[in-house]
Structure formats: C-alpha cells, structure tokens
C-alpha cells in the first residue's frame, strides 16, 4: 500500500503537554531536567508497495521517479478496476505536481473518492487538506473526523494527530487518557514523535501512571530513530540514571548526535560534559567549541561563560577556531533566511 509523503500538520504546542524545551541548566547527577517539547509534526512515512498479486506498475514508476508513467498507469488501473490505491496515488501526483500540473482541487477530489472507498491514506491526506485549507476553506471538524476514521484503520500519523486534538480539547473533550491510547497506537506502529510524546506522558503521569522506566524505554526507541528531542532527553536520562542504568558514556553519544544536528540545548549539555569530564576525558577545547556554538544558536550558560574566561588563552583560541566554521554557516543561513523573508514581504 502506498503511504503518502504529504507534509504533516503542525498542532502541538508546549502548553498542550505542559512540557517546555529541555532546560539549559547543567545536567547534574540526581536532577530531573524539564522534558523537551514533543515533536509538533506527525511522521511522514516513505511509500511502500501495494499488496497486490500482480505487479503495481504505477507504484513502481512512482518509486523510480517516473511520474508521467505513474500517472498513466494509475489511470489504467482506475479505468479497468476502479483501483482505490491508484486513486490515492493519482491524488498524490496532483497534490505534489509530480508528472502533472499541481492542482489541489483535483488532488482533493481523488482523495475524497478514495477516502469514501475506505483508503486510510486518502483519509489522512484529505484531513490534512481540510485542516490547512488546501482546496477550500479550513474545516477542522471534518479533518478531525477523517483523522478518527484513518486512526481506526491503523494509520499511525492519523492516530498521532488525533491524540493532539484530544490534548488540545477543542474538537473533543480534553482527554489525556484517550490521547495516551492513541499515542501508544502510533508509537507501536513505529512513530518516533509518538514515542517521544508518550514518554513525556509517562514522565509526568499524565493519561497514564507515572513510570520512569517506561518513559526511558520509549525515549530510547525514539532516540534510536534519530528524534532530536528524544536524543536529548534520553541522554539526560542516561546521565542521571532516571528509569535506566546510569551510563555517562552513552549519554555523550546521544547528546553528540543532537548537538551535531544543531540543537543548542544538546550543544550546551555536551559542552558541560567536556568541561567536567563526564563520560569522557575532560577537553577544554571541545568544551569551548560547543559552548560557543550553543551560544551562537541562542543558548547560554553562566558556568561555561566563567569557564571560558578562566581558560588558558591557547585553549580558548583553539576552541574559537574549531567553532568558527559552524558559526559562520549559521550566520550565512540566517542571512539567507532574512533575505528570503524580505523578498517575500516586498513582493507585489
């Protein structure tokens, strides 16, 4: 069956789970840093082949990037068999402008037909259209119903988004227990975002009994899938031994991954560990490097500022040199984004 590549809907806020970004305070034994904000987007799974006895030429062409051929083969399947998966594929091609001129109206029409015939992928995609106002006015109530229908059929992203609606409490009565059940469905289907969010529920005892061990297990699963927030929180759990055996060296591994993807919180924690020699040999140059990188991204830490002032000049200079390429790239990115924003606002 084909799973869509449609961009996922953003809903979850810090207030929704009462969980803010992980604190920038130093990670210390016995402390319990605030949980990182759960991912605000549902997963965007890659397409997988249709479970049909005969070769799916439309999907095969789609997979190879031969979109015009995919379109033609999908039309053949629709004409010959009213194939619902071909309808959903056709809608995806129109939605993304692949092999055909992009057309939200036609995409929505095909999604609607396929959803009416029970295709959960089409239900999810149509819900996204209605939630964001593509191909017509926004219809959050209609989107909520479609998410619910797709979730009943086992669609992980729909279950995740439906959970967010129960957290928000506007379209349904606020119900954290139901939200946790839906997050579990999405989590068991392999959604790192849902695993992270459910871990937060277990950490706080919201919708489920408080359980640090289950929280750590879920954080570990999401971290292995490279969810950045989970990598940070799992690294902190490993460092503090919260719900899992304390392992400073493993904590370094997960915090390094998140730091390398540009997260200032992880960069700050990593700088502290290099400064104090937690989980590794102390390295003032790397401590300075990661602190300067974190500071350039908006993070700050008074301990590390003082540490930097007291460093040997040669170590500080080496740290600054190591941080410079990263900081330069970040500055270039900001300037590029500023130019793009200016161009967008000044366009007639």
Rosetta blueprint (number, residue, H / E / L):
1 X L
2 X L
3 X L
4 X L
5 X L
6 X L
7 X L
8 X L
9 X L
10 X E
11 X L
12 X L
13 X L
14 X H
15 X H
16 X H
17 X H
18 X L
19 X L
20 X L
21 X L
22 X L
23 X L
24 X L
25 X L
26 X L
27 X L
28 X L
29 X L
30 X L
31 X L
32 X L
33 X L
34 X L
35 X L
36 X L
37 X L
38 X L
39 X L
40 X L
41 X E
42 X L
43 X L
44 X L
45 X L
46 X L
47 X L
48 X L
49 X L
50 X L
51 X L
52 X L
53 X L
54 X L
55 X L
56 X L
57 X H
58 X H
59 X H
60 X H
61 X H
62 X H
63 X H
64 X L
65 X L
66 X L
67 X H
68 X H
69 X H
70 X H
71 X H
72 X H
73 X H
74 X H
75 X H
76 X H
77 X H
78 X H
79 X H
80 X H
81 X H
82 X L
83 X L
84 X H
85 X H
86 X H
87 X H
88 X H
89 X H
90 X H
91 X H
92 X H
93 X H
94 X H
95 X H
96 X H
97 X L
98 X L
99 X L
100 X L
101 X L
102 X L
103 X L
104 X H
105 X H
106 X H
107 X H
108 X H
109 X H
110 X H
111 X H
112 X H
113 X H
114 X H
115 X H
116 X H
117 X L
118 X L
119 X L
120 X H
121 X H
122 X H
123 X H
124 X H
125 X H
126 X H
127 X H
128 X H
129 X H
130 X H
131 X H
132 X H
133 X L
134 X L
135 X L
136 X L
137 X L
138 X L
139 X L
140 X H
141 X H
142 X H
143 X H
144 X H
145 X H
146 X H
147 X H
148 X H
149 X H
150 X H
151 X H
152 X H
153 X L
154 X L
155 X L
156 X H
157 X H
158 X H
159 X H
160 X H
161 X H
162 X H
163 X H
164 X H
165 X H
166 X H
167 X H
168 X H
169 X L
170 X L
171 X L
172 X L
173 X L
174 X L
175 X L
176 X H
177 X H
178 X H
179 X H
180 X H
181 X H
182 X H
183 X H
184 X H
185 X H
186 X H
187 X H
188 X H
189 X L
190 X L
191 X L
192 X H
193 X H
194 X H
195 X H
196 X H
197 X H
198 X H
199 X H
200 X H
201 X H
202 X H
203 X H
204 X H
205 X L
206 X L
207 X L
208 X L
209 X L
210 X L
211 X L
212 X H
213 X H
214 X H
215 X H
216 X H
217 X H
218 X H
219 X H
220 X H
221 X H
222 X H
223 X H
224 X H
225 X L
226 X L
227 X L
228 X H
229 X H
230 X H
231 X H
232 X H
233 X H
234 X H
235 X H
236 X H
237 X H
238 X H
239 X H
240 X H
241 X L
242 X L
243 X L
244 X L
245 X L
246 X L
247 X L
248 X H
249 X H
250 X H
251 X H
252 X H
253 X H
254 X H
255 X H
256 X H
257 X H
258 X H
259 X H
260 X H
261 X L
262 X L
263 X L
264 X H
265 X H
266 X H
267 X H
268 X H
269 X H
270 X H
271 X H
272 X H
273 X H
274 X H
275 X H
276 X H
277 X L
278 X L
279 X L
280 X L
281 X L
282 X L
283 X L
284 X H
285 X H
286 X H
287 X H
288 X H
289 X H
290 X H
291 X H
292 X H
293 X H
294 X H
295 X H
296 X H
297 X L
298 X L
299 X L
300 X L
301 X L
302 X H
303 X H
304 X H
305 X H
306 X H
307 X H
308 X H
309 X H
310 X L
311 X L
312 X L
313 X H
314 X H
315 X H
316 X H
317 X H
318 X H
319 X H
320 X H
321 X H
322 X H
323 X H
324 X H
325 X H
326 X H
327 X H
328 X H
329 X H
330 X H
331 X H
332 X H
333 X H
334 X H
335 X H
336 X H
337 X H
338 X H
339 X H
340 X H
341 X H
342 X H
343 X H
344 X H
345 X H
346 X H
347 X L
348 X L
